[in-house]
């Protein structure tokens, strides 16, 4: 089973972009760590006192229930919301988490976006992937784990641009749509209590349903990669 790191600028970005995939991977027995760069506050209806419990509740709703599974974990790096910057210090914080989790697969936001925090987070993660392999270079929070270079870096979509995703692959999340929706709904200050986000969860379900239709399944989430994915056989293809 793989060690998987999912990095997001703010709590709720990971759930929006790949909540169903997170739930499915955890249920399959993979070890998933969610990293929040910031606490996501302030927002129009939220502050630190509300945002942190919402993130904890969203995590609870994503947890696997099957035997031989490992609970999903969540870590807050606590960079300043709305002021995330691509710095060596930020890169090393993420590199430390890559090492501590010994992540071989890393997910981060797609690199086309309108939100500066999202853009900075993606650059940070891309460089942290490289920094994590540097020898004779301790990283904060690495727990003394050895350097490594994650084999895969994948991008999920949680963009503030009104663009149509152009994925290179899709992950079937059939059976995990309810967990994703419940996790997103845990962020009450962002959706239920925010008039600007009225109907968001319904639109999210339609979005996932559209991508599922491309596979002939009930729901799927889109992803992008710069690097080719190798297949040993065709048994895993959804047709």
N, C-alpha and C positions, 0 to 999 in steps of 0.2 A: 504494500500500500504506500501511497505517496504522501509526502509532507507538502501541504499546499498553503501558500500565503496569498491573502486577498487584501490589497491595500486600497483605501479610499480616503479622499480629502476630508469628508465629514461623515458621521454616522448617518446612514440611510442610503448613501451612494452605492455601497456594495450590494445592499438588498435590492435596490432598484435595478442595478445593472445585471446582477447574477444571483439573486436570492434563491431562485429555484435550483440553480446549479450548485450553489453552496450546500443546500439541503440534500440534494441527490448525492453529491460526492461524500458528504459525511455519512449518509445512510449506507453507502457502499464500503465504508470502513476507512476512507482516507482521513488523514489528520489535518484539519483545517484550522488555520489561525487568521482571524480578521484583525487588520491593523487600521486604526483610525488616526489620521494625521492630526486632526483637531477634534475638539468636543462639539463643533458645529454651532457654537453660540457666539454672539447673539443672533437670533432670527426674529422676524416680526412678532411671532407668538411664543418664542422659546428662549430659555436661558440655560446656563449650566445646570441649574437645579432640576430642570425638566428634561434636558437633552440626555444627560447621562443615564437616568433611569429608563428612558425610552430605548436607548441603545441596549441596555441590559435586558429589557423585555423582548426586544426584537431578537436578540441572541437566543433567549429561552425558547422562542417560538420556532426557531430554525433547528433546534437540537434533534439529533437522530434518536430513534426509539428502538432500533433493532439490536439484536445481540451482536457482540464482537465489534461494537462501534466505539469511537472515541469522541467525547464531547467537543463541540466547536469552542474554541477560545477566542477572546477578544482582548486587544491591547490598545491603550491610548498613548500616543506619543506626545500629545498635548502641545503641539505647535499652535501659534495664534491663528484663530479663524480669520479669514479674509486677508491674511498677511503671510500666507505660506510662500516661502522663497526657496529657490533652488540653490542651496548652499552645501558646502562640504559637510558642515555639521548635521544638516538634515539628511544628507545622503548616508552618513555613517550611522545615524539612528536607525534607518531602515535596514542598512547592511547588517547591523547588530541583530535585528529581528530575523533576517534571513538566516544568519548563522545559528542563532538560538533555536530556531525551529528546524534547522537543516532542510530548508525548503528547496525542493527540486523543481517546483512549478510555482510561478508568481503571476498574479493577475493585477492589473492596474487600469485606470481609465483610458479610454481611447484618446489619442493625441490631438484630435481635432475637437476643440471646445471653445466656449466663450468665457468660461469662468477661470480667472487667474489661478485660483487654488487648485483646480483640476489640472491645468496645464503644468503648474509647478510640481504637483505630486507625480505626474507621469514622468517628467524629466528626472526627478529625484529617484524614482524607482528604477528607471532605466540605468542610471549611473550606479545606484546602490547594488544592482545585480553584479556589476563589474567589481565594485569596491569589496564586496563580500568575499571575493576570492583572493584578495591581497594577503600575502604571507607577512609575518612579522609586523602586523598592523592590528592591534586590538580594536574592537568596535564596541561602543557603549551598548550594554545589554546583551552581549553575545554569549554570556554564561560560560565562557571558556570553551565554547564549541569551535571546531576547526573551520578554517576557511573553506568555502565551496562556491561554485559557479552554478546557479540554477540552470537546468537544461532548457527550460521553457519559460518564455515571457509572453503572456497573452493579454490582450486588451478587451475590456468589456465596455459597453456603451451606457453612459449616464450623462450625455452631453446637454449643455445649455444652448446649443445651436439647433435650429429647426431644420435638421438635415435627416435624410434617410440613411440609416446604417448600411455599410457596404461590407458585410462580414465575409471572412474567408472560411469560417465553419460555424455550425450551429450545434448546440447541445440540447437534446430532448429533455424537457422537464415535466413530461406528463406524469401526473400523480403527485407533483410537488408544487402545483400552482397555489393550492390553499395555504401551504406554509409560507410561500413567498408573499402572498397577499396579507396574511396575518402579520408577518414581520414588518411589512411596510406600514400597515395600519397601527402598529405599536408607536409610530412616530406621530402622535396626535397633534402636537404643536405644528408639525410641518404640513399635515394634510387635513385631518378632520377640523381643526380649529383655524385653518388658514383659508380664507375665502378664495384666494388666488389659485388654490390647489383643488378646488371642488371637482370631484369626478376623476381625480388622478388614478385611483386604483382601478377603476373600470377601464380607463384608457390603457393602463398597463396590461390588463388582462387581454384586451384586444390586440395590443402589440405582440404579446407572447403568442397569442393564438395565430396571428398572421405568420410569424416565423415557424410555428408548428406546422402550418399548412404547407410550407415549403418542403417539409419532410414527410408530410402525410400523417402527422401526429397532432395531438391536442394542443401542445404548447412547446415552445423552444426559445432559447435565448441566443443572441448573436455574439460572435467574438471575432477578433482580428488577430492575425499574427504576421510578422515580417518573415518568419522562418518556416520552411516547409515542414509539414507534419508527415512523418513516415508511418506507413502501414505494413505490418507483417503479413496481413491477409485482408480479405474484404468482409469478414464476418461481422465486424463492428459497424458497418455502414447501415444507416437507416434509410430505407427506400420505400 
